[in-house]
Amino acid sequence: MKLTPLNISLLLAMSISPYALAEQATAELSAEQLEPKTAENQINQVPDDVEIVTVKGRYIQGYNAHSASGASRLDLAITDIPQSVSVITEAQMRDFQLTDINSVLDTATGINVERIETDRTYYTARGFDVTNFQIDGIGLPLTSGNNHADEDTAIYDRVEVIRGANGLMTGVGNPSATVNFIRKRPTIDDQLLVTGTYGSENNARLELDGSVAITDNISARAVAVKHKQDSYLDRYEQDKNVLYAFIEANLTDSTSLSVSHSYIDNDAQGNNWGALPLYYTDGSATDYDRSTNTSADWSNWQVVKNNTVVEFSHFFNDDWRLRATYSHKTTDEDTELFYVYGTPDKTTELGLTGYGSEYDLDETTDLADIYVNGDFELFGRDHQVVVGLNHAEMSYNDSSLYDYTTGNGFPAMPDLNDWDGNTPKPTFNDGLTGSDVRTKQQAAYFTGRFNLFDDMHVIAGGRYNQWEATGEAYSVDQYADESEFIPYLGMVYRFMPEVIAYASYTETFLAQKELDIDDKMLAPVTGESKEIGIKSELFEGRLIASVAYFDILQSNLAVVDPATIMLPPDQQRYIGADGINSKGFEVEFAGELYPGLQASIGYTDFDIEGDDVVADYTPEKLLKLAATYEFESIDGLYVGLNMRWQDDTSRNQGVVADGFDNAGQEIITEQKAYAIVDLMAKYQFTDDIQLTINANNVTDEKYITSLYWAQGYYGAPANYSATLSWNL
């Protein structure tokens, strides 16, 4: 890592800033510093007249979170976790109307949101696909490596992003990042928050969020959302309904049980499947209007998700706790899709072909997790340990139908610049294909935080994963039977009262289905993640700063054996080779930079080796900045800025065909570096009523949302909204 002026300044700031430890700052907080309606204070006088304040509630308002539960089952502050961790708080989500996971992850340090279509999205971090998404710390990798439809954030209190491999809590997947959604739970005081939004393209949203104590031992929270909006894209519109309920009962002073259910129904009309062609037959770039959409006027994609979660928690004593969780999740997708492929002629704009399909999916996931964690004393020092078991099963059935007989299944396309989506709807009766897959994961994990000597802690543990898969997906056998032990090792040293240094090593694995020359299945792809860094709590814990250097290597990736490269695909065999190697650094600040100024700032800079395609389409420099300022002179007035910047990306699309003067010339699609700037102004009329005005992409930047695929479409132009919130 180069010692740039930015890095040197950060290290100096960490080493000389005078402030107390976070633990000391917690005791010094007054009730006024806590979020309203979440604090419960009990003050007792002791004989020596020392006042003791016990605080139950969130640590502090704003963009500063002090803990993250998705990195381990240990009760650790963010500064004590030997990996890069970011938290997008509820305050940040509300300030900038981050109502879906794509907009939330747009603000997360090091995460790149690859919007390949309107209703299908990939995510990458440090050069690798992000597939591990958890809810309250449990989950499985995304089935197809991407997210379908719009996942609403109204039911979540915050979103944690743990970058690098997360070997303890997942084990299976890529060494990229784990995204952990923390659900809302009942608040201490009764409340009802009503929020209404209206904006550009008929963006209308109503959200209700209420919490109530039913009895002294039973409390509940419920969220309901209705969200309808048109789009800057021709023919595209969404209609979304969200319902969420969480009921918690204290069975005894030390035992609690909760049951929750979430329901999300996202109905999209005019959604695209695939996207716009990005070049003409002569190799020059296309330049469509931002509103151009390849969808037919009958295209639709409905996704319904249900998730039921049961949690049981028991404290054996002050030091030891048991927690068990069971989750049952279903996803039902029904679609009628229209794809456009080919390369248009620059003069006539013709040469494209339509391609209709009906796609249906039914997915069921059952997850169970149980663990015991606690503190113990050994050799005169306090330590922590966690031991747990995890079981997960998933069934996945999908089907695709086409129209090969009526002539409507593959129509010749007119000029996309003038197309209104009018094409006869195919009769989807032909070419039935699909998947019928079952997977099972069983794991045992343990970890301990050992206090070796003053200010030095070692976090060591591992996870034994057994992964099984059976079935067939589009005529490809999905059989897999792998087991791996995933080690984890981290060290944290507090070399100054305010500053810690850390180092960590962990792994992930991903089963492969390819066969070697002896017809034996290749060993899993292994991801290794090494990271070193420095973290600090500045200004009495109100600001967390960190700098990290990472080195990630993917090993044993299946590539075609050169001895079989001339054989038909079904006869080719594979060897294990090195995959992507990603090296770089990240700098992050989160919290109160200055009295009244809340900010979350993250900068990522890395290099990818081993795959030129990935290196080209992945932005290797990312800057994320979100900040709000409360005017001291005008009570209740806030202004804010939310900005993301990425460097240039590109994609090699092949070469120009014969018949052109530049035949054989490489076709390169380029997206120059760009920044998307959003602005916010908020006024607090009373303690309970506030109005927020949001302006997005205020510079009206035109950009391709992703070059992850060979096609793409343009991001939204400047748009605006107003949100009124009333806390009853």
N, C-alpha and C positions, 0 to 999 in steps of 0.2 A: 504494500500500500504506500503510495507516494505521500510524503508529508507536505501537503498543500497548505497554503495559509489558512484555509477553512479548518483543516484538521488540527493544525497547531493551535489555533485560537480556541477550538473546542477543548483540547486537552488542558490548556492553561486555565480556561474558565472552570473546568471540573476540579482542578487541583487547588485553586486559591479562593473559590467562593466561600464565604463564611456563612454557614447555616447549620442547623441541628439535624440530627438523624430523623428519618421519617417517623420512627417510633416515638421520639420525643415530641415531634410536631403534632402527632395525633392527640396526645394528652393535653396539648396547649390549645386545641381548637375550641372555640366557643360555639354555642348552639346557632348563632347567627351565621357562621360559616358553612353550616350544613344546608343541604337542599330542604326547602320547606316541605313539611308533611312526611319526612322520612327520619327525623331525629327524635330520639327519646332519651331524655336526660334525667339522671337521678343524682342528687347532690347530698352528701352526708358529711356531717361534722364529726371529726375524730378528736380524741382528747387533746392532742397537741395543736389543735386549731388549724391543721393542714386540710385544705379543701380538696376533696377528690371528686373528679368529674368522670362519670362513666357515660360513654357515647355509643349509641346504637344507630347506625344509619350509614349513608354514603360518606366517603371520606371528605370530598370537597366538590363543589360545583365545577362545571366547565369541561375542559378537554383533558383533564389530568386524571387518569385511572391508576391506582396503586397496586392492583393485583390482577392476575389472569389465571383462570382455573384450567384452561385447555392445555397448558404445557406439561402439567403433571398433576397428580392428586395431592401433592404437598401444599400446605398452606404457606405460599411464598409471595413476597412482594415482587413486583416486576423487576426491581433492581437485583433481586436474588435469584432470578431465573437466568441461567447461562446460555440464553439464546436471544435473538432479536424478537421483541414483542411489541405490537401496536394495538391500541384499543380505540375504537371509534365509539364515543360515548353517546348517550341519548341526547345530550345537549347539542352536540355537533350535528346529529341527524335531524333534530328539529330546526336548528338554525337555518340549514340549507336544504330542507325538504328532501332528505335522502330517504325516500320512501320505498326503495327497492334495493336488492343486494348489489346490483351493478353500480348504482350511484354511490353506495357506501364504499365498495371496494375501489372505486375510482379515487377515493381519498386516502386509501391505505398505503403506507410506505412500501415500495417495492412490488406492488401488485399491478399487473397489467390486465385490463378487461378487454378480451378479444370478442367484440360484437360481430360475429360473422353473418348473422341473420337477425331479424327483429325478435324472434322468440327462441333463439338458441345461442348460447354464449359459452366460450371457453375462458379460462383464467390461467395466467402464467406468473411465475415468480422466479427470479434468478435463472431464467432460461428453461424452466421445466413447467409442465402443466400442473396446475393446482387441482387436485381431484378429491382431497380430503375435506369434507364439510361436516361439522358436528353440531349437535344441539345439546347444550349443557354438558359437553365433554364426551358424548358418545355418537358414533356414526360410522358409516362405511364410505369408501370411495364412490364417487359418482359412477353410475353404471356405464355410461357411454363416454365418460370423461368430460361431459359438458352439462350445463344447466338448461332446462327447458322452461320457457315461459317466465313470468315475472314473480319473484319471491318477495312478498311484502315484508317490511321491517317493523310494522306497527306492533307486533307481538314481542319484540325483542328490546331488552334493556340496554344492551351494548353488543358490539361485535369485536371479538378478539382475533388477531392474526399472529400466529407463531411461525416465523419464517425459518426455512431450513427443514431438514427431516425432523419429524416428531415421532421418534422410534418408540417412546414409551406408550403413547396414547393411541397410535394408529398402527405403525409397523408396515402396513401394506400401502403401496402407492409410490409417489415420486418425492424426491428430496427438495421440494419447492416451498410449501407452506401448508399450514392447517388453519382453516377458518372455523371459529367456534362461536355459534350464536347463543347468547345467554338470554333466556326467556324472562319476561316480566313475571313478577310474583306479587302477592298482596302487599300493600304498603301498611305502615303502622296505623296511620289515620285514614278514615274514610275519605274518598275523593271521587269526583267525576269530572273528567276533562273532555270537553267537546271541541273539536277542531274542524274547521271548514276551509277548503281551498278552492279557488277558481283562478284559471289562467288561460294562457294561449292555447289554441286548438281545442277549445271547450274542455279544458282539463278541470274536472269537477271531482272533489274528494270530500267525504264526510267521515270523520273518525271519532268513535266514542271509546273512552278508556276509563273504567271505573273499578274501584276497590272498596270492599266493605268487610267489616268484622261482623260475622253472623252471630257468633256467640263469643264468650271469652276465649274459647279454644279452637274455633273454626273461623277461617277467613277465606275470602274469594276475590278473584280479579277477573274481569272480562274485558275483551276488546272486540269491537265491531268496525268494519271498514266497508264503505261503498265507494268505488273509484271508477269513473268513466272518463275516457278521453279520446279525442280524434288524434290525428298525427300530421306532421309536416309531410309525411310520405303519403302519396296518393292511395286512397282506398283503405288505409290501415287505421284500425280503431281497437280499443281494448275496453272490456267491461270486467271488473274484478270485484269479488266479494270475499271478505275475510271475517271469520268468527273464531274467537279464542276464549277459553275458560280455564281457570286454574283454581282449584279448591284445596286448601291445606288444613289439616287437623292436627292439633297437638294432643296425641293420645295420652301422654303423661308428660311430666316435666322434662323427660329426657328422650322421648320418642315422638316422631312425627310421621305423618303419611299424607301424600298429596297425589291428586289425580288431575290431569289436564288433557285438553283436546284442542287441536287447531284444525281449521278447515279453510282451504284456499281454493277458490274457483276463478280461474283466469280464462276468459273467453276472448280470443283475438280473431278479428275479421280482417281480411286483406293482408295477412302476414306473408312475408316472402319466404321462399325455400330456395337456398342459394341466394345470389345477389347479382349485381350488375357486372357485365363484362368490362374489363379494365383496359383493353387495348383493341385496336383495329387490326385487320389482316396485314396492313403494311407496318405494324409494330408501333404505331403512334398511339398515344394515350387517349382514351375516351374522356369526355367531360360532360356528363349528364347534369341536368338540373337536380338539386338536392331532393326534390320531391319524387323523382322517378322511382317507380317500384315495379318489380317483376311479377308481382302477384296477379292472379286472376281475380275477377270480381266475385267469384264464389269461394276463394281460398279461406280456410278457417283452421284454427288450432285451439282446441279446448283442453285445458289441463286442470284436473281436480286432485288436490292433495289432502289427505287426512293423516293426522299423527296423534296417537294417544300415548301418554306417558304416565307411568305410575312410579312414584319414588317413596322409598322407606328409609328413614334415618333414625339411628339410635346412638346415644352417648352412653357408653358404659361407665365413664367417669369423666373427670375434667380433662383427661389426657387421651382417651381412646374413643373412636367413633366407628360405626358401621354404616355404610350407605349402599343401598341396592336400587337399581333402576331398570325398568322394563319399558321398551318402546315398540309400538306397532304402527307401522307407517305404510300407507298405500298411495299409489299414484295411478291415475287413469287418464290416458290421453286419447283423444279422438281428433283426427285431422283429415283435411282434404287439401292437398298441396299442389303447387304449380311451380315447376323449375324451368329456367331458361338457360340453354347452353349453346355453345358455338362462339364464333368470332365474327362480328359484323364488318361489312365493307364500309370504308370511310365515306365513300361518295353516296351510296344508296341507303346506308344504315340497315341493310338486309343481310341475311345469312344466319339468323338465329332460329332455334327450334324450341318449342315448348315441350313440357314433359310432365304429365299429370300423375299423381299417385295418391292413394288413400293409405294412411298410416295409423295404426292403433297400438296402444301399449297398455299393459297391466303389469304393475310391479308391486310386490309386497315385501316388506323388510321387517324382521323381528330381531330386536337387540336386547340383550340382558347383560348387565354389568353389576358386579358386587365387589366391594373392597373394604378393607379395614385400614385406617390410618391412625397414627398416634405418636406420642412423644415418650421417650425413655431416657434413662440416665445410664451412662457407661463411662468408666474411668473418670468419674467426677465431672462429666460434661453432658449437656442435653443434646439429644439427637431426635430425628423424625424418621418414620418408616411407613411405607404403604405396600400392601399386598392385595392383589385383586385377580378376579377371573372375568373373562368376557366371552360371550357367545353371540354370534350373529348369523342369521340365515336370510337369504334373499332369493326370491323367485322372479323371473323376468320373462314375460311373454309379449312378443310384438309381431305384427304382421304388416305386410305391404302388398297392395293390389294395384294393378295397372289396367290400361285399356289399349289392347293391341288390335281390336277388331272394328271399332266404329269410325276410326279416322280422327277422333277428337283427342286421342291420347298423346299425340306428338304433332301438334299443328305447327306450320311455318309461321314465324313471328313477323309482324310488321315493324316499322321503325319504333323503337322504344320511346323516343322523344314525344311521340304523338299517341302512344297506346293508352287506352282507357281501361284495360283489364278485361275487355269483352271478348271472351272465347267460349265456345260451347263446352259445357261440362262433360267430361268423359264418363263412361259407364265402367266403374271399377269392378270388373269381374275376372280379370286375367292375371296370370303370372304370380300366383300366391307364393310368397316367400316370407321368411320371418325367423324368429328366435324362440327357443324354449330352453332357458338356462336356469340352473340352480347352483347357488354358491353357499358355502358355509365356512365361517371363520371361528376358530376357537383359540383363545389366548389366555396365558397366565403372565402376570407382570408383577414386578416388585421394584421398588426404588427406596433409597434412603438418603437423607441429608445428614452427613456426619460432621460434627464439630471437632476437627482435628486439633486445632489450637486457636488461640484468640484471633478472631477475625478471618479465619480460614475454614471454609466449608467445602466438602466434596459431595457431589450428588452422583451416586452410582446406582445402576440398576439395569434392568433388561426386560425384554418381552419375548416370550416364546409363542410364535404364531403358527397355527396349522390352517392351511387354506386348501379348500376343495372346491372343484367346479365340475359340473356335468352338464351335458346338453349340446345343442347345436345352434349356431347363429348364422343364418344365411348360407347354409351348406358347409359351414366350417365347424369342425369338432371343437368344443370348448373344454374338453377334459383337462383338468389340472389337479395335482395332488402334491403340495409342497409344504414343507415345514422349515422354519428358520428361527434361530435365536437372534434377536436384535439387541445389541448392547447399547448402553447409554452411559456416558461419563462426562461430568462437568465439574469445574472447580470455580469457586468464587472467593476472592480475597479482598477484604476491605482494608486497603493500605492507607487510607485516610478516613476520618470520620464521615466524610461526605462522598467518598469516591470508592467504587469497587472495580476490580478487574476480573474478567472471567474468561474461561475457555471451555469448549464442549466438543464432543464427538458423538455422533449417532448415525444410524443407518435406517434404510427402508428396503423392502424387497417387493418385487412384482413378478408373479408367475408368468411363464412364457409357454406357448403351445407349439412352437417350432421344433422340428426334429433335426438331429445331427446326422452325419453320414452313416451312423450305425442304427438309425431309426429310433434313437433314444431322445426323450424330451430334454431340451436345454435347461440348465439350471436357471433360477430366477435372475432377473435384472436386479442388481444391487446398487443402491444409492448411498454414498458416503458423504456426510456433511460435517465439515470442521469449521469452527468459528471461534474467534477471539475478539474481545471488545472491552470497552470501559463504559460504565453507567454511573450516573450521579444524580442526586436529588438536590436541586438548587432552591434558594430562597425559602428555607424551612419546609422543603418538601412540596412546594407549590408547582415546581417545574422539574420534569425528569428529562435528562439529556443522555444520549448514548451515541457511541460510535463503534462500528463492528467491521471486521474483515472476515470474509467467508471464502471457503474453497470447497466446491461440491463436485463430485465425480460420479458418473454413472458407469457401471461396469457390467460386462457380459451381455450387452445388448445384441439381439439376434440380427445377423446380416447374412446374406446369401453366401454359401460356400463357393469360392471361385471355381472349384472343380465341377460344380453343377449349374453354373450360371447360364449355360446354353440349353439346359433341359426345360421342358414345359413347367409352368409354375407349380403344378401339383407334384412334380418329381424333384423339385429343387430341395436342397438340404442347407442347413444353417450352421454357422459357428458363432461363438460368443466373442464380441469385440468391445473395445472401449466406446462409450457413448459420448455424451456431452460433458465437457469440463467447464465449469463456471467459476470465475474468481472475481471478487470485487469488494466494495465497501459500502456501508450505509451510515448516514448520520441522521439523527432524529431528535426533535424537541417536542415535548407535549406538556401543556399546562399554562401557568400564568407567567408570561414573559415580563410583564410590567403591570403595576396595579390597574386593573380594569381591562387588560389585554390578554385574552385567552387565545392560544394558538396550538396548532399541530403542524409541524414542519418535518418533512422527510425527504432526503436526497439519496438516490441509489445510483451507483456507477459500477458496471461490471463488464467483463469480456467473456464471450462464448467461443469455445473451440470444440471441434469434432463434428459439427453439422452446420454447413454454410447456409442452408435454407432457414434453419431456426435462427441463426445469428443475424440473417438479413431481415426477417420479419419481426424480430423482437427488439423493442426499444431498449437499449442498454444504458441509457441515462434517463432517470425519471425524477421529477421534482413535484412533490405534493405539498400544498400550503393551504391551511384553513385557519382563519383568524377572525375574532370578533372583538370589538372595543366598546366598552360602556363609558359614555360621557359622564364625567363627574359634574360638569356644569349644567347638564340637562338631565334631570332625573328621569330614568326609564328609557332613555334612547340608546340604542346599540346600532353599530354598523359592522358589516363583515365582508370578508373576501374569501372565496374558495377557488383555488387555481390548481390546475395540473398541467405540467409541461413534459413533453417527451422529445427525444432526439429523432432524427430521420430514420425511416425504415424503407425496405424495398423487397421486391420479389422477382426472381428470374422466371419468366414465363415461357422460355424456349427461344426459338429463332424464327425469323421471318421466312415464310415459305418461298419456293421458287415462283418466278413470275413477277417479282418486284425488283426494282433497281438495287435495293438493299438486302436481297435474299441472303440468308445465313447470318444476318446481324442479330445479336441477342436482343430480346425484348425484356426490358426492365421496367417494372412498375415501381414508381417512387412516391413516397409520402414524406414531404419535407417536415422538419421539426415544427411543432406547433404548440400553442398554449390555449387552454380553454379557461376563461375567466368568468366566474359567477360572483354577483354582488348581492348583499343582503342589507336591509334596514329593518329594525324592529323597535316598536314603541310599546312600553308597558304602561297602559292607561291606569290600571289599578293593580293590586297584588294578584288579581284573578283574571284580568282581561288584557290580552296583548294582540297586536297586529304586526305581521311580518310580511315584507315585500321582498320577493326574490326576482332577480334578473339573471338569466343563465346565458352563457356564451355571448357576453355583451359586445365583443369585438366582431361577432358574426363570422367566425372562422369557418371556412369550408374545408373539410378533411375527410379522408376515408377512415372509417371506424376501425378497420383491421385489414392486415395483409396475411393473416393466419392461413387463409385459403386464397385460391387464385382469383376469386371474385371478391367484390366488396360493395359497400354502399356508404353514403355520406351521413355524417352526424347531424344532429338537430341544429337549425339556425338559432339566432337570438330569440328567446322566449321569456315570458314573464308570468308571475303568479302572485296572488295575495292570499294570506292565511290568517284567519281570525281564530284565536284560542280563548276559551272561557272555562275557567276552573270553578265548577259549581261547589 
